[in-house]
Amino acid sequence: MAERTVSEILEALARIETNVKTIAKNSADHESRLRALEQKSGKRMESLTLAVLSAVAVGVVGYFTGKLF
């Protein structure tokens, strides 16, 4: 009976180990996806800021060019 209990415990530990490995693998995948999503909004904000600054710079240059001629 003791051998059977030890055998059952070893089988349960093997299943637990497999589950832990699977969870660790999925966790790494989810982390990389989250990082990509977090960076995406930052890139959009940078693009928007660049577009606004470029429009202001072009407007200022255009205004002064118009005053010269």
C-alpha positions as CSV (number, residue, x, y, z in Angstrom):
1,M,0.0,0.0,0.0
2,A,2.8,2.4,0.8
3,E,4.5,1.7,-2.6
4,R,1.2,2.5,-4.3
5,T,0.8,5.8,-2.5
6,V,4.4,6.8,-3.3
7,S,3.8,5.9,-6.9
8,E,0.6,8.0,-7.0
9,I,2.5,10.9,-5.5
10,L,5.2,10.6,-8.1
11,E,2.7,10.6,-10.9
12,A,0.9,13.6,-9.5
13,L,4.3,15.4,-9.2
14,A,5.1,14.7,-12.8
15,R,1.7,16.1,-13.9
16,I,2.3,19.2,-11.7
17,E,5.8,19.7,-13.2
18,T,4.3,19.5,-16.7
19,N,1.6,22.0,-15.9
20,V,4.2,24.4,-14.3
21,K,6.3,24.2,-17.5
22,T,3.3,24.9,-19.7
23,I,2.3,27.9,-17.5
24,A,5.8,29.3,-17.6
25,K,6.0,29.0,-21.4
26,N,2.6,30.7,-21.8
27,S,3.5,33.4,-19.4
28,A,6.6,34.4,-21.4
29,D,4.5,34.6,-24.5
30,H,1.9,36.8,-22.8
31,E,4.6,39.0,-21.5
32,S,6.0,39.6,-24.9
33,R,2.6,40.4,-26.3
34,L,1.8,42.9,-23.6
35,R,5.2,44.6,-24.1
36,A,4.4,45.0,-27.8
37,L,1.0,46.5,-27.0
38,E,2.5,48.9,-24.5
39,Q,5.0,50.1,-27.0
40,K,2.4,50.5,-29.8
41,S,0.6,53.4,-28.1
42,G,3.9,55.1,-27.4
43,K,4.9,54.9,-31.0
44,R,1.6,56.5,-32.0
45,M,2.1,59.3,-29.6
46,E,5.6,59.9,-31.0
47,S,4.2,60.0,-34.5
48,L,1.4,62.4,-33.6
49,T,3.9,64.7,-31.8
50,L,6.2,64.7,-34.8
51,A,3.3,65.6,-37.1
52,V,2.2,68.5,-35.0
53,L,5.7,69.9,-34.6
54,S,6.3,69.6,-38.3
55,A,3.1,71.4,-39.1
56,V,3.9,74.2,-36.7
57,A,7.4,74.5,-38.1
58,V,6.1,74.6,-41.7
59,G,3.5,77.2,-40.6
60,V,6.1,79.4,-39.0
61,V,8.4,79.2,-42.0
62,G,5.5,79.9,-44.3
63,Y,4.4,82.9,-42.3
64,F,7.8,84.5,-42.3
65,T,8.4,83.7,-46.0
66,G,5.0,85.4,-46.8
67,K,6.0,88.5,-44.8
68,L,9.3,88.7,-46.8
69,F,7.7,88.7,-50.2
